[in-house]
Amino acid sequence: MVNQARQFGNIERDDEQEAPPRILAFRPESEIRAERDIAQIALLRAQVLALREELAKAQKQVTSYEQLLKNARQRESELRTSFNQKK
């Protein structure tokens, strides 16, 4: 049994020597929180940029529709004038 214990002891020691030692690195909670906050800020900035682009597109569309409405009202006014002159 002594030989078996030595054999098992050698096996365990060999396993320990082959595997790299594990070193646990503890980081302060504030550092972890700061990294999460930075990631959240980057995400929010990207969302703000996308929303600004959508807003600019919507504003252009509104301007276009306003111009179309103005043209349609002008044309309606011209047609009414033309129709009233024929009476």
VMD Tcl script that draws the C-alpha trace (Angstrom):
set ca {
  {0.00 0.00 0.00}
  {2.87 2.35 0.66}
  {3.98 1.89 -2.93}
  {0.46 2.57 -4.15}
  {0.28 5.75 -2.11}
  {3.56 6.86 -3.59}
  {2.30 6.06 -7.07}
  {-0.90 8.02 -6.54}
  {1.12 10.80 -4.99}
  {3.35 10.90 -8.04}
  {0.35 10.98 -10.37}
  {-1.17 13.88 -8.51}
  {2.10 15.72 -8.50}
  {2.53 15.11 -12.23}
  {-0.97 16.50 -12.89}
  {-0.21 19.54 -10.82}
  {3.04 20.11 -12.65}
  {1.42 19.80 -16.08}
  {-1.50 22.13 -15.40}
  {-0.59 25.81 -15.22}
  {-1.26 27.34 -11.84}
  {-4.53 29.22 -11.60}
  {-4.25 32.74 -10.36}
  {-7.43 34.48 -9.40}
  {-7.40 38.16 -10.13}
  {-9.80 40.16 -8.04}
  {-10.93 43.43 -9.49}
  {-12.70 46.03 -7.44}
  {-16.45 46.29 -7.95}
  {-16.06 49.92 -9.01}
  {-13.76 48.86 -11.87}
  {-16.25 46.26 -13.08}
  {-19.09 48.75 -12.77}
  {-17.08 51.36 -14.69}
  {-16.52 48.94 -17.58}
  {-20.24 48.15 -17.70}
  {-21.04 51.86 -17.59}
  {-18.64 52.57 -20.47}
  {-20.23 49.81 -22.53}
  {-23.71 51.16 -21.74}
  {-22.64 54.69 -22.71}
  {-21.28 53.44 -26.04}
  {-24.54 51.62 -26.71}
  {-26.60 54.71 -25.84}
  {-24.43 56.91 -28.07}
  {-25.01 54.54 -30.98}
  {-28.75 54.63 -30.33}
  {-28.74 58.44 -30.15}
  {-26.88 58.59 -33.47}
  {-29.39 56.25 -35.09}
  {-32.31 58.27 -33.71}
  {-30.78 61.53 -34.97}
  {-30.43 60.03 -38.43}
  {-34.06 58.90 -38.35}
  {-35.13 62.36 -37.16}
  {-33.23 64.07 -39.99}
  {-34.86 61.70 -42.49}
  {-38.32 62.36 -41.02}
  {-37.74 66.13 -41.12}
  {-36.81 65.94 -44.80}
  {-39.93 63.89 -45.44}
  {-42.12 66.41 -43.60}
  {-40.59 69.26 -45.60}
  {-41.30 67.35 -48.81}
  {-44.91 66.68 -47.79}
  {-45.39 70.33 -46.83}
  {-44.17 71.39 -50.27}
  {-46.50 68.88 -51.94}
  {-49.42 70.17 -49.87}
  {-48.56 73.76 -50.75}
  {-48.42 72.85 -54.45}
  {-51.74 70.98 -54.23}
  {-53.43 73.97 -52.54}
  {-52.03 76.31 -55.18}
  {-53.32 74.04 -57.94}
  {-56.73 73.79 -56.23}
  {-56.89 77.58 -56.01}
  {-56.04 77.90 -59.70}
  {-58.69 75.34 -60.65}
  {-61.34 77.09 -58.54}
  {-60.47 80.41 -60.13}
  {-60.65 78.87 -63.60}
  {-63.94 77.14 -62.79}
  {-65.54 80.36 -61.40}
  {-64.47 82.35 -64.49}
  {-66.27 79.85 -66.79}
  {-69.62 80.35 -65.02}
}
mol new
graphics top color blue
foreach p $ca { graphics top sphere $p radius 0.5 }
foreach p [lrange $ca 0 end-1] q [lrange $ca 1 end] { graphics top cylinder $p $q radius 0.2 }
display resetview
